[in-house]
Each structure stands twice: as C-alpha cells, then as structure tokens.
Amino acid sequence: MNIEALAIIGTLSIFVGGLLYLPFYLWMRWKKKKGEGPKSRFNVRLTGAGITFYGCMVVMLFVGFAQEHLAPHSAFGAFVSSREGRLAYAGGMLALWVTLEFILTKFGFKFVKPTNEDV
C-alpha cells in the first residue's frame, strides 16, 4: 500500500466516522441540556496526558502492523504478516505500554480522573 492510498483511506474513514458520530453527539448534548440525558456514561475521564499516551500506543500498533505492507521483505514485515506474529507484536506492545503506564503513574502522571463531583 502506498502513502497516497493510506492518506486517502485514512482521511475518508475519519471524515465518515465524524459524520456518523456528529448527530448522536449533538442529540446527547441537547438531551443533557434539557436535563433528561445522563451526566456521563463513565465514572472516569481521560486527561490530556491520557489521550496523548493512549494515542501513541495506537500509533505504534498501527505503524507495526503497517510494516506488513510497507516493508514486506524485511524481517519484521515478514514477522507481522503471520497471524502469530501479529498476536505476538500486539501482546508485546500491550505489555510494554501497561508497564510504562504503571511506572508513569507511580511517578505522579494522571491519565484518568474521576468524574464524581464529590471527589
């Protein structure tokens, strides 16, 4: 897959996803203003650091999985082209990011915060 096709498909996917999401987002905001909708669906919210951290994880997964198409003749590209390789890569990345999150949380970084007004 070349970069132009990747950019076109990615841009169109984001655009269509936004168009599909927008009516429901506006409807829930309208319901919340009327006092009928829920305050929140979850009891935690992502902070800016959390969005950045988890976004980097998704980008790293995307880059790794794309190597199957961008560099299929390299050792890593051949590795992630198999089912077991993709699972091993995803498991390794998950273990790495969970460990990194645990360490950063111990140093005081906040990736999520409670939404309760009492806290």
Summary of the structure (lengths in Angstrom):
residues: 119
radius of gyration: 19.3
end to end distance: 48.9
largest distance: 57.9
contacts: 256
relative contact order: 0.11
helix: 71%
strand: 5%
